[in-house]
Amino acid sequence: MLFISFDVNYADEFDVYGFVVIDKSAWQKYKKSITDETCEREFGFGTNESVSFSNKKDYLDSFKVKKISNEELLVLKKLFGKSSDKRFHIEYGFFPMIEDDELEEDDELEEDDELEEDDELEEDKD
């Protein structure tokens, strides 16, 4: 299990933070699925506040990842309860994670690009 925390400062006014507990394999799969394009976005919170990222590196660098034991997981579950989001075991506060459906759209775009490249290669053979 991984404990992944997020902590940034918003416009020198206040801190924005949160954390999730997620399976290591799920986190690795998530990181592989994102691109610079999916990370070029703002994550809104409050009435009109947001944090923004321009690329994958900036986005991923905003997280601190720590492996936790099963005992630590049980304590966190006792304190924070189980997450309502199926991706996480536990979640708390603000955590800017790209939604699965947005990642699937990007995957579809990449697949379309790959198909077009395959078509071009087949045309070159003729």
PyRosetta script that sets phi, psi and omega in degrees:
from pyrosetta import init, pose_from_sequence

init()
pose = pose_from_sequence("MLFISFDVNYADEFDVYGFVVIDKSAWQKYKKSITDETCEREFGFGTNESVSFSNKKDYLDSFKVKKISNEELLVLKKLFGKSSDKRFHIEYGFFPMIEDDELEEDDELEEDDELEEDDELEEDKD")
pose.set_psi(1, 147.2)
pose.set_omega(1, 177.9)
pose.set_phi(2, -119.8)
pose.set_psi(2, 138.8)
pose.set_omega(2, 172.2)
pose.set_phi(3, -102.3)
pose.set_psi(3, 115.4)
pose.set_omega(3, -176.6)
pose.set_phi(4, -117.6)
pose.set_psi(4, 119.5)
pose.set_omega(4, -178.1)
pose.set_phi(5, -109.4)
pose.set_psi(5, 153.3)
pose.set_omega(5, 178.5)
pose.set_phi(6, -130.0)
pose.set_psi(6, 130.2)
pose.set_omega(6, -178.4)
pose.set_phi(7, -153.3)
pose.set_psi(7, 109.4)
pose.set_omega(7, 176.8)
pose.set_phi(8, -132.8)
pose.set_psi(8, 164.3)
pose.set_omega(8, 176.6)
pose.set_phi(9, -104.0)
pose.set_psi(9, 135.1)
pose.set_omega(9, 179.0)
pose.set_phi(10, -97.0)
pose.set_psi(10, 110.3)
pose.set_omega(10, 172.6)
pose.set_phi(11, 47.4)
pose.set_psi(11, 38.9)
pose.set_omega(11, -178.3)
pose.set_phi(12, 54.0)
pose.set_psi(12, 24.6)
pose.set_omega(12, -179.4)
pose.set_phi(13, -107.2)
pose.set_psi(13, -42.8)
pose.set_omega(13, -179.4)
pose.set_phi(14, -161.7)
pose.set_psi(14, 162.6)
pose.set_omega(14, 178.7)
pose.set_phi(15, -89.7)
pose.set_psi(15, 144.4)
pose.set_omega(15, 176.4)
pose.set_phi(16, -118.7)
pose.set_psi(16, 124.0)
pose.set_omega(16, -174.9)
pose.set_phi(17, -147.2)
pose.set_psi(17, 163.4)
pose.set_omega(17, 176.4)
pose.set_phi(18, -179.4)
pose.set_psi(18, 175.1)
pose.set_omega(18, 176.6)
pose.set_phi(19, -154.2)
pose.set_psi(19, 161.7)
pose.set_omega(19, 172.1)
pose.set_phi(20, -136.7)
pose.set_psi(20, 158.2)
pose.set_omega(20, 168.7)
pose.set_phi(21, -116.4)
pose.set_psi(21, 125.2)
pose.set_omega(21, -172.5)
pose.set_phi(22, -141.2)
pose.set_psi(22, 153.1)
pose.set_omega(22, 174.9)
pose.set_phi(23, -64.5)
pose.set_psi(23, 143.5)
pose.set_omega(23, -180.0)
pose.set_phi(24, -58.4)
pose.set_psi(24, -43.7)
pose.set_omega(24, -178.8)
pose.set_phi(25, -64.2)
pose.set_psi(25, -37.5)
pose.set_omega(25, 178.9)
pose.set_phi(26, -66.5)
pose.set_psi(26, -39.7)
pose.set_omega(26, 178.6)
pose.set_phi(27, -65.4)
pose.set_psi(27, -42.6)
pose.set_omega(27, 179.2)
pose.set_phi(28, -64.0)
pose.set_psi(28, -42.7)
pose.set_omega(28, 178.6)
pose.set_phi(29, -62.8)
pose.set_psi(29, -42.7)
pose.set_omega(29, 178.6)
pose.set_phi(30, -60.7)
pose.set_psi(30, -47.8)
pose.set_omega(30, -179.4)
pose.set_phi(31, -60.2)
pose.set_psi(31, -39.6)
pose.set_omega(31, 179.0)
pose.set_phi(32, -66.7)
pose.set_psi(32, -30.6)
pose.set_omega(32, -173.8)
pose.set_phi(33, -79.7)
pose.set_psi(33, -16.7)
pose.set_omega(33, -177.5)
pose.set_phi(34, -90.7)
pose.set_psi(34, 153.3)
pose.set_omega(34, 178.7)
pose.set_phi(35, -127.6)
pose.set_psi(35, 171.7)
pose.set_omega(35, 174.8)
pose.set_phi(36, -57.5)
pose.set_psi(36, -35.9)
pose.set_omega(36, -177.9)
pose.set_phi(37, -66.1)
pose.set_psi(37, -40.6)
pose.set_omega(37, -179.8)
pose.set_phi(38, -70.6)
pose.set_psi(38, -23.3)
pose.set_omega(38, -179.1)
pose.set_phi(39, -89.7)
pose.set_psi(39, -10.7)
pose.set_omega(39, 179.3)
pose.set_phi(40, -80.4)
pose.set_psi(40, 83.8)
pose.set_omega(40, -172.6)
pose.set_phi(41, -162.6)
pose.set_psi(41, 169.3)
pose.set_omega(41, 172.6)
pose.set_phi(42, -110.9)
pose.set_psi(42, 140.5)
pose.set_omega(42, 174.9)
pose.set_phi(43, -110.0)
pose.set_psi(43, 111.4)
pose.set_omega(43, -175.4)
pose.set_phi(44, -85.5)
pose.set_psi(44, 152.4)
pose.set_omega(44, 174.3)
pose.set_phi(45, -155.6)
pose.set_psi(45, 165.2)
pose.set_omega(45, -179.7)
pose.set_phi(46, 64.1)
pose.set_psi(46, -153.6)
pose.set_omega(46, -177.6)
pose.set_phi(47, -83.3)
pose.set_psi(47, -40.5)
pose.set_omega(47, 178.5)
pose.set_phi(48, -154.0)
pose.set_psi(48, 27.8)
pose.set_omega(48, 178.2)
pose.set_phi(49, -97.9)
pose.set_psi(49, 156.7)
pose.set_omega(49, 176.4)
pose.set_phi(50, -161.8)
pose.set_psi(50, 159.4)
pose.set_omega(50, 169.7)
pose.set_phi(51, -115.6)
pose.set_psi(51, 144.9)
pose.set_omega(51, -177.1)
pose.set_phi(52, -129.8)
pose.set_psi(52, 154.3)
pose.set_omega(52, 179.2)
pose.set_phi(53, -134.1)
pose.set_psi(53, 145.5)
pose.set_omega(53, -178.5)
pose.set_phi(54, -105.4)
pose.set_psi(54, -13.9)
pose.set_omega(54, 179.7)
pose.set_phi(55, -158.8)
pose.set_psi(55, 172.2)
pose.set_omega(55, -176.6)
pose.set_phi(56, -61.0)
pose.set_psi(56, -42.7)
pose.set_omega(56, -178.4)
pose.set_phi(57, -61.7)
pose.set_psi(57, -48.7)
pose.set_omega(57, 179.1)
pose.set_phi(58, -59.2)
pose.set_psi(58, -42.3)
pose.set_omega(58, -179.6)
pose.set_phi(59, -62.2)
pose.set_psi(59, -52.9)
pose.set_omega(59, -176.9)
pose.set_phi(60, -67.9)
pose.set_psi(60, -30.2)
pose.set_omega(60, 178.1)
pose.set_phi(61, -68.7)
pose.set_psi(61, -14.6)
pose.set_omega(61, -179.4)
pose.set_phi(62, -79.2)
pose.set_psi(62, -6.0)
pose.set_omega(62, -179.1)
pose.set_phi(63, -107.9)
pose.set_psi(63, 146.4)
pose.set_omega(63, 171.7)
pose.set_phi(64, -113.6)
pose.set_psi(64, 126.8)
pose.set_omega(64, -175.0)
pose.set_phi(65, -112.5)
pose.set_psi(65, 130.6)
pose.set_omega(65, 179.7)
pose.set_phi(66, -137.3)
pose.set_psi(66, 132.4)
pose.set_omega(66, 175.2)
pose.set_phi(67, -74.4)
pose.set_psi(67, 137.2)
pose.set_omega(67, 178.7)
pose.set_phi(68, -123.0)
pose.set_psi(68, 156.2)
pose.set_omega(68, 179.7)
pose.set_phi(69, -83.9)
pose.set_psi(69, 169.7)
pose.set_omega(69, 176.2)
pose.set_phi(70, -64.4)
pose.set_psi(70, -35.0)
pose.set_omega(70, 177.2)
pose.set_phi(71, -63.2)
pose.set_psi(71, -44.7)
pose.set_omega(71, 178.7)
pose.set_phi(72, -64.1)
pose.set_psi(72, -38.0)
pose.set_omega(72, 176.9)
pose.set_phi(73, -60.1)
pose.set_psi(73, -45.0)
pose.set_omega(73, 179.6)
pose.set_phi(74, -62.1)
pose.set_psi(74, -40.5)
pose.set_omega(74, 178.0)
pose.set_phi(75, -63.7)
pose.set_psi(75, -45.3)
pose.set_omega(75, 179.8)
pose.set_phi(76, -62.8)
pose.set_psi(76, -40.9)
pose.set_omega(76, 177.7)
pose.set_phi(77, -62.3)
pose.set_psi(77, -39.6)
pose.set_omega(77, 179.1)
pose.set_phi(78, -64.6)
pose.set_psi(78, -40.0)
pose.set_omega(78, -177.6)
pose.set_phi(79, -78.6)
pose.set_psi(79, -39.4)
pose.set_omega(79, -171.2)
pose.set_phi(80, -112.6)
pose.set_psi(80, -12.5)
pose.set_omega(80, -178.8)
pose.set_phi(81, 78.1)
pose.set_psi(81, 177.2)
pose.set_omega(81, -178.6)
pose.set_phi(82, -85.2)
pose.set_psi(82, 146.3)
pose.set_omega(82, -179.8)
pose.set_phi(83, -72.0)
pose.set_psi(83, 146.5)
pose.set_omega(83, 172.9)
pose.set_phi(84, -83.8)
pose.set_psi(84, -14.2)
pose.set_omega(84, 178.1)
pose.set_phi(85, -87.2)
pose.set_psi(85, 121.6)
pose.set_omega(85, -174.9)
pose.set_phi(86, -62.6)
pose.set_psi(86, -16.9)
pose.set_omega(86, -179.3)
pose.set_phi(87, -75.4)
pose.set_psi(87, -22.0)
pose.set_omega(87, -172.2)
pose.set_phi(88, -118.6)
pose.set_psi(88, 153.6)
pose.set_omega(88, 170.3)
pose.set_phi(89, -82.4)
pose.set_psi(89, -41.5)
pose.set_omega(89, -179.4)
pose.set_phi(90, -141.9)
pose.set_psi(90, 145.7)
pose.set_omega(90, 172.8)
pose.set_phi(91, -145.4)
pose.set_psi(91, 150.4)
pose.set_omega(91, 179.6)
pose.set_phi(92, -153.3)
pose.set_psi(92, 139.0)
pose.set_omega(92, 175.4)
pose.set_phi(93, 73.9)
pose.set_psi(93, -155.6)
pose.set_omega(93, -178.6)
pose.set_phi(94, -92.7)
pose.set_psi(94, 125.5)
pose.set_omega(94, 179.2)
pose.set_phi(95, -137.2)
pose.set_psi(95, 107.4)
pose.set_omega(95, -173.4)
pose.set_phi(96, -79.9)
pose.set_psi(96, 85.7)
pose.set_omega(96, -179.8)
pose.set_phi(97, -111.8)
pose.set_psi(97, 134.8)
pose.set_omega(97, -179.8)
pose.set_phi(98, -69.9)
pose.set_psi(98, 133.0)
pose.set_omega(98, -177.3)
pose.set_phi(99, -67.2)
pose.set_psi(99, 148.6)
pose.set_omega(99, -179.1)
pose.set_phi(100, -54.9)
pose.set_psi(100, -41.8)
pose.set_omega(100, -177.4)
pose.set_phi(101, -66.1)
pose.set_psi(101, -30.4)
pose.set_omega(101, 176.7)
pose.set_phi(102, -70.9)
pose.set_psi(102, -37.1)
pose.set_omega(102, 177.7)
pose.set_phi(103, -68.7)
pose.set_psi(103, -38.8)
pose.set_omega(103, 178.6)
pose.set_phi(104, -62.6)
pose.set_psi(104, -38.7)
pose.set_omega(104, 177.6)
pose.set_phi(105, -61.1)
pose.set_psi(105, -42.9)
pose.set_omega(105, 179.0)
pose.set_phi(106, -65.1)
pose.set_psi(106, -39.5)
pose.set_omega(106, 176.6)
pose.set_phi(107, -60.5)
pose.set_psi(107, -42.0)
pose.set_omega(107, 179.4)
pose.set_phi(108, -63.1)
pose.set_psi(108, -40.1)
pose.set_omega(108, 178.4)
pose.set_phi(109, -63.1)
pose.set_psi(109, -43.1)
pose.set_omega(109, 178.9)
pose.set_phi(110, -63.6)
pose.set_psi(110, -41.4)
pose.set_omega(110, 178.8)
pose.set_phi(111, -62.5)
pose.set_psi(111, -41.2)
pose.set_omega(111, 177.5)
pose.set_phi(112, -60.5)
pose.set_psi(112, -43.0)
pose.set_omega(112, 178.6)
pose.set_phi(113, -61.9)
pose.set_psi(113, -41.5)
pose.set_omega(113, 179.8)
pose.set_phi(114, -64.9)
pose.set_psi(114, -40.6)
pose.set_omega(114, 178.7)
pose.set_phi(115, -62.8)
pose.set_psi(115, -42.0)
pose.set_omega(115, 178.7)
pose.set_phi(116, -62.6)
pose.set_psi(116, -40.6)
pose.set_omega(116, 178.5)
pose.set_phi(117, -63.8)
pose.set_psi(117, -41.7)
pose.set_omega(117, 178.0)
pose.set_phi(118, -61.5)
pose.set_psi(118, -41.9)
pose.set_omega(118, 178.7)
pose.set_phi(119, -62.0)
pose.set_psi(119, -41.1)
pose.set_omega(119, 179.9)
pose.set_phi(120, -65.0)
pose.set_psi(120, -39.2)
pose.set_omega(120, 179.3)
pose.set_phi(121, -64.5)
pose.set_psi(121, -41.8)
pose.set_omega(121, 179.2)
pose.set_phi(122, -64.8)
pose.set_psi(122, -37.9)
pose.set_omega(122, 179.1)
pose.set_phi(123, -65.1)
pose.set_psi(123, -36.1)
pose.set_omega(123, -179.8)
pose.set_phi(124, -65.8)
pose.set_psi(124, -30.3)
pose.set_omega(124, -180.0)
pose.set_phi(125, -67.4)
pose.set_psi(125, -32.0)
pose.set_omega(125, -176.3)
pose.set_phi(126, -72.8)
pose.dump_pdb("model.pdb")
